[in-house]
């Protein structure tokens, strides 16, 4: 049951109907919009919502849905039911195109029948619809692509049109001949051509010369300066044209009558197909309206329930959208334990909009339409909806405003039950506040006892107190910004709202003494209670805002964590890729080395042990090996030396421990004075076993050959040795180490970057990064590197330079040139 009779006008559903009609393609769909009714059948509503949802998906995802020809030829088909009646050319053309559309729609919906069907509800709708392909073929035999009867629609029509064409050509030739003669005699102007009057070909002639041409005068121009003469020679031919045109029309009518006789038995089935086309047009209009208003299908339950999130009034949304504004969404929840929502708050704060939004969306839903709210919303089914909104006073019916409210209350109390939804605006208004509030409270009690669902707006304090004290009723408030003195149009459930009467009166500009008198009349207790109510609403809004902010930050933090995890995975993947590529490069370099060795061996064999060529091949191999090993030699020298120093320190610590553990009476060894190191001396690095030969000595360094490796070493790191056998063994070992490490050294030198950026790092992180960077620079033999630490407080610069002073392999460091960074960059010479 829907109450009252003008329910749709009160909630604005009549405007929804008009918007749907505007989106229909023909009268087929418009009739369905007019016939759309409220339903409380759960299965029917669910099926309609599913159909619209599927069509929305078709609009958004499919490119070739056949909706081009929606023609309503049902009146013509019903007329043809009478024997002897026929469809004219235009009606037949519309029938052909609309039947083609029906056929294509049915094929579209049934094309996925064997696969997973994306549109099951629409396919079910098209399940038993006839498509009449033979009828379309017959129409194509009669009509051309422009909807005109074909010449070969019948043999008689073809004969008539050929004779008609020949006769017209004959008349045209005769007229042109007569016209040329008249032009040569000067009766007619040179630029005159034959024209048509009353369906007959005539020649325009000046009135004074009309007797020069024999014939019939058919017409004259509006100015009287031209008469139109049909020459006597073509009168009979023109008469024949008229006869042939009449014959053509009779033959066309005969063809259409014959076709209509063929169609007549199938008219009931064709009309049924047009009902399907009307339903598709109807569903299509609702789908486009849903897209326009961002409407979706909520989770529908077969019980009384309102659990809506971000619900929007569609008409208000369209209206505000034209001005670039947005509607404040509504969150509302009504269930078995919280059936009636009592909304209070300031005037013009949005109470009536909330009421109409609930009424309109629930009515739209049960009329089979999608509604604009969040997809996680739940909606139920109500068997009846009652509304009491607006001024219903009537002079004819002797009804005052309050009388109309009482009449509506009586109807609601009589017919409402636990399956009903009541919507009442300004409950108890229209009469003396004290008795009006008392009656409203008594009526509210009856509604609650009947377990009716509802949304009620009011300003009465006694109703707010009643809602607080009784189960099943809950207070709600429309929020108001006291500082900006403007409504926020937000509904908050849980606390009653203040009417902000004093604040609004002050904003309007009512004299302060009037406001003070009013406050004194109503009493300080009421004023204080209203202020406390405002404070409660304000505090709740504040904490709700805080909670929302925390949720947003948590969500942002979760997104950040997820992004970091993804980046870590990508970095790990990149690291593996770099390692893989390095291995490939090392493998390639090894293959090149092996190929060079094999080529050398083959050259020796091919030379058949000729001394010169053998020596030359060996020399090439030695040069290649030397070029490969020299790359690593200089890079390894200092690093090996540092490692030897560390090993030497460890050995000395072990010796000290050993000496402490032994007897103190053990005699000390005799210390011999060490001879100086000269060119040719067999030496080894202190703490190491590798034996080499001194090739050159300059100042405090010496060039030592360790097997095939030549290294520049400081003299204080060398000691004499006479072990030639051990030197040979070490030479072999050194050669092996050089070959083994060459690939890594080559790759490291190739990819080494001479700049490092430590800005933004902590002191210990930056120092560790610089330590590794300087070690690698020394290892690969760089002459100069740059450390980008920035200026800032100067802390990073100070830490890094303290470290650089302690590194023995550094010759000099200083600020970069002012043009290239100045004190923010340290240049290091190695």
GUBA-235951 format. One record per residue: z, y, x of N, C-alpha, C in turn; residue in one letter. Coordinates in steps of 0.2 Angstrom, whole numbers, plus 5000, padded with zeros to 4 digits. Layout:
ZYXZYXZYXA...
This chain:
500049945004500050005000500050065004X499650115003499550175006499750235001X500250275003500550324999500550395003X500350445000500050454993499250444993X498950474988498250454987497850494992X498050554994497750594999498050585006X498250525008498550505014498050515020X497450505019496950515025496850585026X496850625021496850695023497450725026X498050695025498650725028498650705035X498450645037498450625044497850645048X497350665044496750685048496250625049X496250575045495850515046495150535043X495150575038494450595035494050625041X494350665046493950685051493750635056X494150575057493950525061493350485057X493350485051492750455047492050495049X492150555049491550595050491350595057X491750585062491550575069491250515070X491450455066491150395067490450395064X490350435058489650435055489250475060X489450525063488950555068488750515073X489050455075488850415080488450355078X488350345071487950295068487250315069X486850255069486150265070485750275064X486050255058485650245052486150245046X485950255040486350245034486650185034X486450135037486750065037487450065040X487550105046488250105048488650155044X488350215042488750265038489050235032X488650185029488950155023489550115025X489550085030490150045033490750085034X490550145037491150195039491450215032X491050235027491350255021491750195018X491550135019491850075016492450055020X492650085026493150055030493850065026X494250015026494850015023495449985027X496050005025496649985028496749905027X496949875032497149795031497749785034X498149735031498749705034498649635036X498049615037497849545039497849535046X498249505049498249505057497649475060X497449425057496849385060496249435059X496149465054495549515053495549575057X496149605058496249655063496049635070X496349585072496249555079495549545080X495149515075494449505076494049565077X494249615073493849675073493949715080X494549715082494749745088494349705094X494349645094494049605099493249625099X492949625093492249645093492149715096X492549765094492449825097492549825105X493049795107493149785114492549755118X492249705115491649675118491149725118X491049765113490449805113490549865118X491149885119491349935124491149905131X491249845132491049815138490249815139X489949795133489249795133488949865135X489249915132489049985133489150005141X489649985144489850005150489549955156X489349895154489049855159488349825158X488049835152487449805151486949865150X486349855153485849905153485249905147X485249845144484649825140484849805133X485449835130485549815124485049845119X484749805114484249825110484549865104X484649935104484849975099484350025097X483750015098483250075098483050085091X482950035086482750045080483150015074X483550065071484050055066483750085060X483350055056483050085050483350045043X483550085038483750055032483250045027X482949995027482349975022482649935016X483249935015483549895009483349925003X483249985002483050014995482349994994X481949994999481149974998481149894997X481549855000481549784999481749764992X482249804989482549794983482049814977X481649864979481049884974480549834974X480349804980479849754980480049684976X480649674974480849624970480449614964X480249674961479849674955479149654957X478849614953478149584954477649644953X477149644958476649694958476849754963X477449764964477749824969477549804976X477449854980477249834987477649884992X477649874998477849915003477349955006X477450025007476850065010476850055017X476350085020476350075028476950095032X477250155030477850175034478450125033X478550105027479050055025478949995029X478349975029478149905032478249915040X478049975043478149985050478949985051X479350025047480050025048480349955048X480149915043480349845042480149805049X479549815051479349775057479849795063X479949855064480349875070481149855069X481349865063482049845062482149765063X481649735060481749655061481649635068X481249675072481249665079481949675083X482249725081482949745083483449695082X483449665075483849615073483749555078X483149535079482949475083483249485090X483049545093483249555100484049555100X484449585096485149585096485449515096X485149475091485349405090485249365097X484649375100484449345106484949365112X485149425112485549455117486249425116X486449415110487149395110487249315110X486649285110486649205110486349185117X486249225121485849205127486349165132X487049185131487549145136487849095132X487549065127487949015123488148955127X487748935132487848875136488348885142X488348955143488748975149489448995146X489849025151490449055149490249125145X490449125138490249175134490649235135X490349295137490749355138490849395131X490449375126490549415120490649365114X491149325114491149265109491249295102X491649345100491649375094491049405091X490649435095490049465093489549405092X489549355096489049305095489249265089X489849255087490049225081489749265075X489749335075489549375070488749365069X488449345074487749335074487549265073X488049215072487849145072487349125067X487349145061486949115056486449165053X486249215057485849275055485049255056X484649255051483949235052483549295055X483049285059482749335063481949345061X481649295057481049305054480449325059X480349285065479849295069479149285066X479049245061478349235058478249295054X478749325051478549385047478349445052X478649445057478549505062477749485064X477549425065476849415067476349435062X476549415056476149435050476049515050X476549545051476549625051476049645056X476149615062475749635068474949625067X474849575062474149565060473849615056X474349655053474149705048474149775051X474649785055474749855057474649855065X474449915067474349925074475049955077X475049975084475649995087475850065084X475450095081475650165078475850155071X475850095068476050095061475450105056X474850105058474250115054473950045052X473650035046473349975044472749965049X472649905052472149885057471449885053X470949895056470249885053470149815051X470349775055470249695054470749665050X471149705046471749675042471349635037X470749645035470349605030469649615032X469249575030468449575031468249635027X468449645021468249695016468349765019X468949775022469249835025468749855031X468649805035468249815041467549845039X467249805033466549835031466549905028X467149915024467149985021467250035027X467650025032467750075037467150085041X466750035042466150035046465650085043X465550065036465050105032465350175032X465950185031466250255031466050295037X466150265043466050295049465250305050X464850265048464150275048463950335044X464150335038464050385033464250455036X464850455039465050525041464650545047X464450495051464050515057463350545055X463050515049462450535046462550605044X463050615040463250685038463250735043X463650715048463750765054463050775057X462650725058461950745061461550795057X461550775050461150825045461450895046X462150895045462450965045462251005052X462250965057462151005064461351025064X460950985061460251005061460151065056X460451065050460451125046460751185049X461251175053461651225056461251255062X460851215065460451245071459851285068X459551265063459051295059459251365057X459851365054460151425051460351475056X460551445062460751495068460051525071X459551485071458951505074458551565069X458751555062458451605058458951665057X459551665060459951715060460451715054X460451665050460851665044461651655046X461751615052462351595054462451615061X463051635063463251655069463151595074X463051615081462951555086463551515087X464151545086464751505088465051465082X464751465076464951435070464851355070X465351315068465351245068465451215061X465251155059465451125052466251125052X466451135046467151125044467251085038X467951075036468051035031468451075025X468151065019468451095013468451045007X469151035005469150984999468950915001X468950895007468750835009468050825010X467650885010466950885011466750925017X466250905021465950945026465551005024X465651065026465351125024465151165030X464751215029464551265034464751335032X465151375036465351445035464751485035X464651525030464051575030464351645027X464051695029464151765027463951765019X464351805015464151805008463451835006X463251875010462551905009462051855010X462151805014461651755016461751695013X462151685008462351615005461751595001X461251634999460651604996460151585000X460251595007459751565012459751495013X460351465011460551395012460651365005X460251315003460251284997460851234997X461251234992461851194992462451224987X462951194988463551204983464051244987X464251304984464851344987465451314985X465851294990466551254988467151304988X467051354993467651394994467451454998X467851504998467751565002468451585005X468351625011468951645015469351695011X470051705013470451745010470251815010X469851835015469651905016468951915012X468651855010468051865006467451875011X467451875017466951885022466551815024X466851765021466551695023466551655017X465951625015465951565010465751505013X465951445010465851385013465351345009X464751325011464251295007464151225010X464051185005463951115006463151105005X462751095010462051095009461851035004X461351045001461150994996460950934999X460650935005460450875008461050825009X461650845010462250805011462750795006X462550825000462950814994463050744992X462550704992462550634990462950594995X462850615002463250575007463950595006X464150655005464850665004465150634998X464750624993464950584987465150514989X464650494993464750424995465350414999X465550465003466150465007466750455003X466750494997467350494993467350424990X466850394988466850324985467150274990X466950284996467150235001467850245003X468150305003468850315004469250284998X469050294992469350264987469350184987X468850154989468750084990469250064996X469250105001469750095007470450095005X470650145001471350144998471550084994X471050064989471150004985471249944989X470849934995470849874999471549875003X471749935005472449935008472949915004X472949944998473449924993473449854991X472849824991472849754990473149714995X472949735002473249705007474049705007X474349765006475049775005475349735000X475049724994475249684988475349614990X474749594994474749524996475349505001X475449555005475949545010476649545007X476749595002477349594998477549534994X476949504991477049444988477349384993X477049384999477349345004478049355006X478249415006478949435008479449415003X479249424997479649424991480149364991X479949304992480449254992481049254998X480849295003481349295009481749355008X481749395003482049465003482849455003X483149405000483849395000484149385007X483749335011483949325018483849385022X483249425021483149485025483749535024X483949545017484449585016485149565019X485249505020485849475024485749495031X485149495034485049515041485249585042X485049625037485149705037485949715036X486249675033487049675033487349665040X487049625044487149615051487049675055X486449705054486249765057486749815056X486949825049487449875047488049865051X488249805052488949785055488849805062X488349795065488249805073488249885073X487949925069487949995069488650025068X489049995064489750015063490149995069X490049935072490449925078490249965084X489649975084489350025090489650095089X489750125083489950185082490750185084X491150135082491850135084491850125092X491450085095491450075102491350145106X490850185104490750245107491250295106X491650295100492150335098492750315103X492850255104493350225108493250255115X492650255118492550275125492650355125X492450385120492550455120493250475120X493750435117494450455116494850415121X494550375126494950335130495350285127X495150255121495550205117495450135120X495950095119495950025121496249985116X496249915117496549875112497249855115X497749875111498449855113498649785112X499149765114499449695113499649695106X499249655102499449655094499849595093X500449615089500849565087500949555079X501049505077501049495069501749505067X502049565068502649585066502749655066X503249685063503349755063503649785070X503249825073503349845080502949905081X503249955085502950005088503250015095X502849995100503050005107502550035111X502450095110501850135113502050175119X501550175124501650215130501050255131X501150325132500650365133500150375127X500350365121499950375115499750445114X499150455112498850525111498450535104X498550585101498250605095497550615097X497050575094496350585096496050645094X496150675088495850735086496150795090X496750795092497050845096496750845103X496650775106496350765112495650795113X495250785107494550815107494550885107X494950915103495050985102495251025108X495750995112496051025118495551015124X495150955123494750945129494150995129X493951025123493451075123493651135127X494251145128494551205131494851185138X494651125140494951105147495651095147X495951075142496651065141496850985140X497450965141497650895140498150895135X498150835132498750825127499350795131X499950815129500550785132500650715128X500550655132500650595128501350575125X501350535121501950515117502150445119X502750435121503050365122503550355116X503450305112503950295106504050215106X504650195104504750125103505250115096X504950075092505350055086505249975085X505849945085505949875084506449855079X506649795079507149775074507849805074X508049815081508649855082508649925082X508049955082507950025082507350045078X507450045071506950045066506750115064X507250165064507050235061507250285067X506750325069506750375074506850445070X507450475072507550545069507450595074X506950635073506750685078506950745076X507250785081507550855080507250895086X507350955085507051005091506851065088X506551115092506351175090505751175085X505651235082505051235078504451245082X503951225080503251225085503351185091X503851135091503951105097503551035097X503251015092502850955092503050905088X503650915083503850865079503350835074X503050875071502550855066501950825069X501750845075501250815079501350735081X502050725083502250665084502150615078X502450645072502350615066501650595064X501250645064500550625063500150585068X500350585074500150535079500250465077X500950455075501150385073500750365067X500650405062500350385056499650375057X499250415061498550415062498350355066X498750345072498550285076498750215073X499250215069499350155066498850135060X498650195057498150185051497450165055X497250195060496650175064496650105066X497250085069497350015071497249965065X497549975060497449935054496849935050X496449995052495749995049495249965054X495449935060495049895064494749945070X495149995072494950035077495350035084X495050045089495450045095495850115095X496350115099496750185099496950205106X497050265107497150295114497850295116X498050235119498650235122498650185129X499150175132499150135138499050065137X498750025141498549955140499149915139X499749935142500349885142500749895135X500449935130500849955124500749895119X501249885115501249835110501249865103X500849835098500849865092500949805087X501249825081501349775076500949795069X501049755064500649765058501149785052X501049835048501449855043501049845036X501349825031501049805025500949875021X501349925022501249985018501450045023X501150105022501350165025501450215020X501950255021502150315016502150375020X501950425018501950495022502250545017X502650595019502850655016502850705020X502250745020502150795025501850855021X501950915023501650975020501950995013X501651045010501951075004501451054998X501751014994501450984988501551024982X501751084982501951114976501351124972X501351124965500851124960501051164954X500651214953500751254947500551214941X500051184941499851144935500351094933X500551054938501051004937501751024937X501951094937502551114937503051084943X502751084949503051054954503251104960X503851114961504051154967504051114974X504151154979504151114986504651064986X505251074984505751024984505650964979X505350984973505250934968504750884971X504250914974503750864977504050814982X504550844986504850804991505250754988X505650764983506050724979505550664976X505050684973504550634970504350584975X504150614981503950564987504550524989X505150544989505750504991505850454986X505750464980505850414974505350364975X504650374976504150324977504250284983X504550314989504650274995505250234994X505750254991506350214990506150154985X505750164980505550114976505150054979X504650074983504150034986504250004993X504650044997504750025004505149965005X505049925010505449865012505449865019X505649805022505649795029504949785032X504449785028503749785031503449855030X503749905029503449965027503650015033X503250065034503250125039503250185035X503850225035503850285032503850345037X503450395035503450455039503650515035X504150555037504450605033504450665038X504250725036504250785039504750835036X505150865040505650915037506050875032X506450825033506850785029507350825026X507450835019507950865016507850945015X507250965017507151035017506851055010X506851125009506551155003507151174998X507751164999508251174995508851204999X509451214995510051234998510251185003X510351205010510451165015511051115014X511651135012512151085011512051035007X511851045000511650984996511050954998X510550995001509950955003510050905009X510550925013510750885019511050825016X511550835011511850775008511450725005X510950755001510450704998510050665003X509850705008509450675013509850615017X510450625018510850575021510950515017X511050525010511050475005510450435005X509850465005509250435005509050395012X509250425017509250395024509650325024X510150335021510650275021510250215017X509850235011509550175007508950155012X508650195015508050165019508350125025X508850135028509150095033509350025030X509650035024509949965021509349925019X508749955018508149915016507749885023X508049915028507749895035507049915036X506949975033506250005033506150035040X505550035043505350075049505150145047X505250185052505050255050505150305056X504850365055504850425059505050485055X505650515056505850565052505950625056X505750685054505950745058506450785053X506950825057507450865053507750915058X508050965054508551005058509250995056X509450955051510050945049510550915054X511150945055511650915059511950855057X512050855050512350795047511950725048X511250735048510850685049510850655056X510950705061510950685068511650645069X512150665066512750635067512750565064X512450555058512350495054511950445059X511450475062511050425066511450405072X511850445075512250425081512750365079X513050365072513550325070513350265067X512650255066512450195062511850155066X511950095066511450045069510850045065X510250045069509650045066509250115066X509650165067509350235067509550265074X509050295077509150325084508850395084X509250435087509050505088508450515093X508050565092507550585097507550665097X507350685103507250765104506650785107X506350835104505750865107506050915112X505850915118506050955124505851025124X506251065126506151135126506451165133X506051205136506151235142506551305141X507251305142507651365141507451425145X507251405151507151465156506451495155X505951455153505251485152505251505144X505651475140505651495133505051465130X504851405131504251375128504351295127X504051275122504151195121503751155126X503951095127503651055132503250995129X503350995122502950945118503050875120X503650855123503850795126504450765121X504350695119504850665115505250625120X505950635118506450595122506950565117X506950495118507350455113507950445116X508550455112509150435114509750485112X509450555112509950605110509650655105X510050685101509750735096509550795100X509050835097508850895100509150955097X509151015100509351075098508751115095X508951155089508351195086508251255090X508651275095508551325099508451395095X508851395090508751455085508851515088X509451515092509651585095509251605100X508951555104508551575110507851595107X507651565102506951585099507051655096X507551665093507651725090507651785095X508051765100508051815106507351825109X506951775110506351785112505851825108X505951815101505551855097505651925097X506251945099506452015099506952035094X507251985091507752005086508352045089X508652095086509152135089509752095091X510052115097510552075099511152075095X511352125091511852135087511752085081X511152075079511052035073511151955075X510951945081511051875084511851865085X512151915087512951905088513251895081X513051935076513351925070513151855067X512551835068512451765066512851715069X512951715076513351675079514051675077X514351735075514951735073515051705066X514551715062514551685055514551615055X514151585059514151505060514751475063X515051515067515651495071515551475078X516051485082515951475089515851395090X516151355086516151285087515451255086X515051285081514351265081513951285086X514051345089513651375094513751335101X514451315102514651275108514351205107X514351175102514051115101513351115102X512951165100512251165101512151175108X512551215112512451225119512551165123X513151125121513251065124512651015123X512351015117511750975116511150995120X511051055121510551075125510651055132X511351065135511451045141511350965142X511550925137511450855138510650835139X510250875134509550855135509250885141X509550945144509250965150509450915156X510150895156510350845161509950785161X509850755155509450695155508750705157X508450755155507750775158507750775166X508250805168508350815176508350745179X508850705176508850635180508250595178X507950605173507350565171506750585176X506750655178506250675183506450645190X507150645191507350615198507150545198X507250505193507050435193506350425194X505950465190505250465191504950475198X505250525201505150545208505250485213X505850455212506050395216505550345215X505350325209504850275208504150295211X503950355211503350375214503450365222X503950385225504050375232504150305234X504450265230504450185231503750155231X503350185226502650155226502250175232X502350245234502050265240502250225246X502850215247503150175252502850105253X502750075247502450005246501750015248X501450065246500750065248500650085256X501050125258501050135266501150075270X501650035267501849965271501249925271X500949915265500349875264499749895268X499749965269499149985273499349975281X499949985283500149965290500049895291X500249845286500149775288499349765288X498949795284498249785285497949805292X498249865294497949895300498249845306X498849815305499049775311498649715311X498449685305497949625305497249645308X497049705307496449725310496449735317X497049765319497149775327497149705330X497549655327497549585330496849555330X496449565325495749545325495349575330X495449645331495049675336495249655343X495949645344496149615351495849545352X495849505348495549435349494749445350X494449495347493749505348493649535355X494049575358494049605364494149545369X494649505368494749455373494149405373X493849395367493249345367492649375371X492649445370492049475373492149475381X492749485383492949485390492849415393X492949365389492849295392492049285392X491749305387490949305388490749335394X490949395395490749435401490849395408X491549365408491749335414491249275415X491149235409490649175409489949195412X489749255409489049275411489049295419X489549325421489649345428489649275433X490049225430490049165434489449125434X489049135429488449095428487949135433X487949205434487549235438487649215446X488349205447488549185454488249115455X488349075451488149005452487349005453X487049045449486249045449486049075456X486449125459486249145465486349095471X486949055470487049005475486548945474X486348925469485848875468485148895470X485048965469484348985472484348985480X484949005483485049005490484948935493X485248885489485248815492484448785491X484148805485483448785484483048815490X483148885492482748915497482848875503X483448855505483548825511483148755511X483248715506482848655505482148665506X481848715502481148725503480848745510X481348775513481148795520481148745525X481348685523481348625527481748635534X482348665533482748675539482448725544X481948765543481748815547482348865549X482448875555483048905557483048985554X482449015555482449085553482549095545X482249055542482249055534482949035532X483248985535483848955534484449015535X484349045541484749095543484749155538X484149175536483949225531484349215524X484249145522484549135515485249135515X485549105521486249115522486549185522X486149225525486349295526486349325519X485849315515485749335508486349315504X486549255504487149225501487749265503X487849275510488449305512488449375510X487849415510487849485508488049485500X487849435496488049435489488749425488X489049375492489749365491490149425493X489949455499490249515502490249575497X489749585493489649635488490149625483X490149555481490649545475491349545477X491549525483492249525485492449595487X492049635489492249705491492449745485X492249725480492449765473493149755472X493349695474494049675472494549685478X494249695484494749695490495149755490X494849815490495149875490495649885484X495449855478495849865472496449825473X496449765476497049725477497549745482X497349775487497749785493498449815492X498449875489499049905488499549865483X499149835478499549795473499849735477X499449705481499749645485500249665489X500249725492500749745497501349755493X501349785487501949795483502249735481X501849685479502149615478502449585484X502149595490502449565496503149595497X503149665496503849695498504349665493X504149655487504649625482504849555484X504349515486504549455489504949455495X504849505499505249505505505949525504X506049575499506649585497507049525494X506749485490507049425487507249375493X506749375498506949325504507549355508X507549415509508149445512508749435509X508749435502509349425498509549355498X509049305498509249235499509549225506X509249255511509549245518510249265518X510349325515511049355515511549305512X511349275506511749235503511849165507X511349145510511349085514511849095520X511749155524512149175529512949175527X513049205521513749205519514049135518X513649095516513849025514513948985521X513649005526513648965533514248985537X514448945542514948965547514849025550X515349065551515249135555515149115562X515249055565515249045572514549025574X514049025570513349005572513149055576X512849045582512549095587511949125584X511949195585511349235583510749225587X510149225584509549215588509449275593X509049265598508949315603508349355600X508449425600507849465597507449485603X506749475602506249485607505949555605X505749585610505349655608504649635606X504449665600503849645598503249685601X502749645603502149685606501749725601X501449775603501049815599500449785596X500149805590499549775587498949805590X498449775592497849805595497249765591X496649795592496049755589495949685592X495849645587495749575589496449535588X497049565587497649535586497649495580X497949435580498049395574498649415571X498649435565499149465561499249435554X499849445551499949435544500349485541X500249485534500749535530501449505530X501849555531502549535531502749505525X503149445526503349405520502849365517X502149355520501649315518501349275523X500949225521500749175526500049185527X499649225524498949235525498849275532X498449235537498349265543497649295544X497549355547496949395547496849415554X496349445556496149475562496049555561X496349595566496249665566495649685569X495249715564494549745566494549815569X494949855566494949925568495649955567X495850005571496450035570496350105570X496650145566496650215565497250245563X497550285567498250315565498750265563X498950265557499450225555499150165550X498550155550498250105546497750055550X497649995548497249955551496749915546X496149905548495649865544495749785547X495949745542496149675544495649635540X495349585543494949535539495349475538X495449465531495749405529495249355526X494949315531494449275529493849315528X493549315521492949355520493149425517X493749435516494049495513494249545518X493949605518494249655523494649705519X495249715522495749765518496049815523X496149875520496449925524497249925523X497649915528498349905527498749945532X499349975530499750005534500049965540X500049995546500249955552500949925551X501449965547502149945547502249885542X501649865539501649805534501449745538X501149745544500849695548501349665553X501349605555501649575561501249525564X501349515571500849475575501049405573X500549355574500549285574500049255578X500249195580499849155585499549085581X499649075575499549015571498849025569X498348995573497648995571497548945566X497848885566497748835561497948855554X498548895554498748915547498248975545X498049015550497549065548496949035545X496748985547496148955544496248935537X496848895536497048875529497148935525X497448985527497549045523496949075521X496449075526495749105525495449075519X495449005519495148965514495548985507X496148995507496549005501496349075499X496349125504496149195502495449195499X495049165502494349165499494349135492X494749085491494749055484495049105479X495649135481495949185477495449245475X495049265480494649325479494049305474X493849245475493249215470493549215463X494249185463494549175456494649245452X494849295456495049355453494549405452X493949395455493449445455493149465448X493149415444492849425437493349475433X493949465434494449505430494449575433X494349585440494349645443493749685441X493149655441492549685439492549715432X492849665427492949685420493349745420X493949745423494449795423494149865425X493849865431493549925434492949955429X492649905426492049925422492349965415X492949945413493149975407493750025408X493950035414494450085415494250155413X494750185410494650255408495150305412X494850355415495250395420495750445416X495750445410496250495406496650445402X497350475401497750445397498150495393X498250485386498550535382499250505379X499750535381500450515380500850565375X500450615372500750655368501050625361X501650645359501950615354502350555355X502350525361502750465363503450495365X503950445365504550455367504550455375X505050475378505050475385504950415389X505350365386505350295389504650265388X504350275382503650245380503150275385X503150345386502750375390502750355397X503350345400503450335407503150265408X503250215403503050145404502250145404X501950185399501250195399500950215405X501250275408500950305414501050255420X501650215420501750165426501150115426X500950085420500450045420499750075421X499650135419499050175420498950185428X499450205431499450225438499250155442X499650105440499550035444498850015443X498550025437497849995436497350045440X497550105440497050155443497050135451X497650125454497650105461497350045462X497349995457497149925458496349935458X496049975453495349975453495050025458X495450065462495150105467494950175464X495250205459495150265457495350325462X494950375463495150425467495550485463X495450495457495750545453495850525446X496450535443496550525436496850585433X496850585426497150635422497650615417X498250645417498750625412498850685407X498750675400498750725395499450715392X499950755393500550755391500750815386X500350865386500450925382501050975385X501051025382501551075385502251065381X502351085375502951065371503551095374X504051055375504651075378504651065386X504151035388504051015395504450955397X504750915392505150855394504750805397X504150785393503750735396503450755402X503250815403502950835410503450825415X504050835414504550835420504650755421X504750715416504850645417504350615421X503750625419503150595422503050615429X503150685431503050705438503650685442X504250665440504750635444504550565446X504250535441503950465443503450465448X502950515447502350525452502650535459X503150575460503450585466503650525470X503850475466504150415469503650355471X502950375469502450325470502150335476X502150285481501850295488501050305488X500750275483499950275483499750335481X500150385479499850455476499850505482X499250535483499250585488499450655486X499250675479499450745477499350745469X499750785466499650795459499850865458X499450895452499550965450499350975443X499451035441499151055434498351055434X498151045429497351045428497151125428X496551135429496351205429496451235422X496551305421496751335415496251325410X495551325412495051315407495051245404X495351195407495251125405495951105402X496451145401497051115399497651145402X497651165408498251205412498851155412X499451185411500051145412500151085407X499651075402499751025397499450955400X499050965406498750905409498950905416X499150845419499250835426498750795429X498450825435497850785438498150755444X498050685445498350645450497850625455X497850635462497450615467497750555470X497350495471497650435473497350415480X
